Amino acid sequence: MKDNNFAKLVASVKEAGEIKAGHRTPSRVYEIRPPDIRMVRERLDVSQGEFAVMIGVSTRTLQNWEQGRRQPEGPAKALLTIASRNPSAVFDALNGKRTGPTSKSRRFSTRAERDSNA
């Protein structure tokens, strides 16, 4: 590696350390906002309890997200973003084969099916 490139790399690593320590502000900040969680759940056509089980959180946590008292973080935020863009992919990955957000699943029934059985 050329000395000039190595010097740039070292400077970059030092700058990252200063940013992490809070001594310097980053030049760019990327913020991923979580989607409307209720909308995601309704597009999947599942109840709060069913959706909470699907994504591995408690029903109370999901309710807090939907009511704006808390915000999802990390992997949950990423999963919800994917679910908002392609709900059937999330259903396929987490729950088995499903062709669309309103088709019958193996584990969960649709709202329409639950209502018709009542």
SULQUICOR-V189553 format. One record per pair of residues at least 24 apart in sequence whose C-alpha atoms are under 10 Angstrom apart, sorted by the first residue. I is the first residue (numbers start at 1). J is the second residue. D is the distance in Angstrom with one decimal. If there is no record, write none. Layout:
# SULQUICOR-V189553
i=I j=J d=D
i=I j=J d=D
This chain:
# SULQUICOR-V189553
i=32 j=73 d=9.8
i=32 j=74 d=9.9
i=32 j=77 d=8.1
i=32 j=78 d=8.5
i=32 j=81 d=8.7
i=33 j=71 d=9.2
i=33 j=72 d=9.3
i=33 j=73 d=9.7
i=33 j=77 d=7.9
i=33 j=78 d=9.5
i=33 j=81 d=8.4
i=34 j=65 d=9.6
i=34 j=71 d=7.6
i=34 j=72 d=7.0
i=34 j=73 d=8.5
i=34 j=76 d=8.9
i=34 j=77 d=5.6
i=34 j=78 d=7.8
i=34 j=79 d=9.3
i=34 j=80 d=6.8
i=34 j=81 d=6.2
i=34 j=82 d=10.0
i=34 j=84 d=9.2
i=35 j=72 d=9.7
i=35 j=77 d=8.2
i=35 j=78 d=9.6
i=35 j=80 d=6.6
i=35 j=81 d=5.9
i=35 j=82 d=9.3
i=35 j=83 d=8.9
i=35 j=84 d=6.5
i=35 j=85 d=9.3
i=36 j=65 d=8.9
i=36 j=66 d=7.4
i=36 j=68 d=9.6
i=36 j=80 d=8.7
i=36 j=81 d=9.1
i=36 j=84 d=8.1
i=37 j=62 d=8.2
i=37 j=63 d=9.4
i=37 j=65 d=7.0
i=37 j=66 d=5.7
i=37 j=67 d=9.2
i=37 j=68 d=9.6
i=37 j=71 d=9.8
i=37 j=72 d=9.4
i=37 j=77 d=9.7
i=37 j=80 d=7.1
i=37 j=81 d=9.1
i=37 j=83 d=9.3
i=37 j=84 d=8.2
i=38 j=62 d=9.0
i=38 j=63 d=9.0
i=38 j=65 d=8.6
i=38 j=66 d=5.7
i=38 j=67 d=8.9
i=39 j=66 d=9.1
i=39 j=83 d=9.9
i=39 j=84 d=7.8
i=40 j=80 d=7.3
i=40 j=81 d=8.7
i=40 j=82 d=9.5
i=40 j=83 d=6.3
i=40 j=84 d=5.2
i=40 j=85 d=8.7
i=40 j=86 d=9.5
i=40 j=87 d=7.4
i=41 j=66 d=9.7
i=41 j=80 d=9.2
i=41 j=83 d=8.6
i=41 j=84 d=8.7
i=41 j=87 d=8.8
i=41 j=101 d=9.7
i=42 j=87 d=10.0
i=42 j=101 d=9.0
i=42 j=102 d=9.7
i=42 j=111 d=9.7
i=43 j=83 d=8.9
i=43 j=84 d=8.1
i=43 j=86 d=9.7
i=43 j=87 d=7.0
i=43 j=88 d=9.3
i=43 j=100 d=9.6
i=43 j=101 d=6.1
i=43 j=102 d=7.9
i=44 j=83 d=8.5
i=44 j=84 d=9.3
i=44 j=86 d=9.7
i=44 j=87 d=6.1
i=44 j=88 d=7.5
i=44 j=90 d=9.0
i=44 j=91 d=7.7
i=44 j=100 d=8.3
i=44 j=101 d=4.7
i=44 j=102 d=6.7
i=44 j=103 d=9.3
i=44 j=110 d=8.7
i=44 j=111 d=10.0
i=45 j=87 d=9.8
i=45 j=101 d=6.4
i=45 j=102 d=6.1
i=45 j=103 d=9.1
i=45 j=108 d=9.5
i=45 j=109 d=8.8
i=45 j=110 d=6.0
i=45 j=111 d=6.3
i=45 j=112 d=8.8
i=46 j=101 d=9.2
i=46 j=102 d=9.1
i=46 j=108 d=7.5
i=46 j=109 d=7.8
i=46 j=110 d=6.4
i=46 j=111 d=6.7
i=47 j=108 d=9.3
i=47 j=109 d=9.7
i=47 j=110 d=8.9
i=47 j=111 d=7.8
i=50 j=107 d=9.2
i=50 j=108 d=7.1
i=50 j=109 d=9.4
i=51 j=108 d=9.4
i=53 j=94 d=9.9
i=54 j=90 d=9.3
i=54 j=91 d=8.4
i=54 j=93 d=10.0
i=54 j=94 d=6.4
i=54 j=95 d=7.2
i=54 j=107 d=9.6
i=54 j=108 d=9.6
i=55 j=79 d=8.1
i=55 j=80 d=8.8
i=55 j=90 d=9.4
i=55 j=91 d=10.0
i=55 j=94 d=7.7
i=55 j=95 d=9.9
i=56 j=94 d=10.0
